[in-house]
């Protein structure tokens, strides 16, 4: 008799507890929308005890997504209104000097060279700032063409990540050393008239190896990279 009374007294309490859990789940579903309701229903199959937890987690994810979209929209509006500048693209290649006149060209013949001309000459006054045409690592730097021969005078060779090399010759001053990493457009030397030179200029080459004899047309190469000389 006592057992029946106990069980009978507990039933209303159990029913009330179950009703509260179901009500909480339904209320949460109504707040966050139909999509969350499906998630809560699925979650309820494995974790009926607390369906509101899954609803709250999904709500937090939705809030983060909305914030990210809002920040992106604000930045785009600022750029459009002229209050902010868009991110700059990385510079590919640049001219090695400015204020120049093109003189001897690639593959040009003549008494000045034992073979045809291996680069492009930029006629500039002695002391003109010479820049790295592209970022890379200095592999040659010094007199005697940095090891390529006395005809080049003081010279620098830079190795680039794309497998090409650039060479700068007849320099009056070298401002970088072997093993040094340089950035695109960085000042690396001063132009001059050293070596086998008929007048102040920068001799510029693009090579497929660091050594003499592997040069390609530097003007065509630069133009293909978007640089007009």
Steps between C-alpha positions, in 0.01 A plus 500: 500500500779739585675426171192594301472832687862588433480425128174686471646807669808508274318488169382865499855617582653299216239626259560861604881460451458347155254772407744772602783349290277470194372855548854635528598323178195627313557855622862498391404366158244777455765764580780391264281377213408186314859405411601485867186305575609217273844497664340488845274215396796300370703576808207387715537144368837464676480766774138562603608621842610848382384594146555872569883453498512416129271794424725746686814369325343537157381848590855605592630372165234699315590816693870464407412458134282811506778705666759388242267593214434839659873578536562403137213721383628799702851466350362476146286810558801692634708413192215601269457831685872577468562488876721193476734359239478140374791271583791537260615205294857385537736670254632252243788667311624860470748694287859483632551876445296810419581804286688292244549480124509156340832447324651164394230234479493125549668287233649806331827440313803725470869550574426571867424135575678174418153347469162665455382728779356296787276760663329838479695818573335789684700820444497694831745731679757349735351464848142433387318280752466138381208296635433127520261426214346223713543359849750222556840404640832648391722221363778712347630845597837659441766600247593290197131471423442323829681207340365536144805683364669838504293630206205546738694708753325508838190282478217334693293189423173431685325165507118514492245247624366435149830353380620817325801717579560870444843657448613863546840602365750790455410626848688773683386376843352177636274524806412132556693181571482135400231315695297814570125492436368802311148622429351613169604861439765503775807718441792267433770706323603813313550503125845565359744454215719209619622210287464495121280808470486781246310735732297515823215248495343199667535169323197285594445131429237234568654152517383142546813421708726725710775485240593673178363337185144433620347842431156557343356822359449715813270754336266229372511332839409819687222584257353152550506575876307825441798741510544733203853625433 
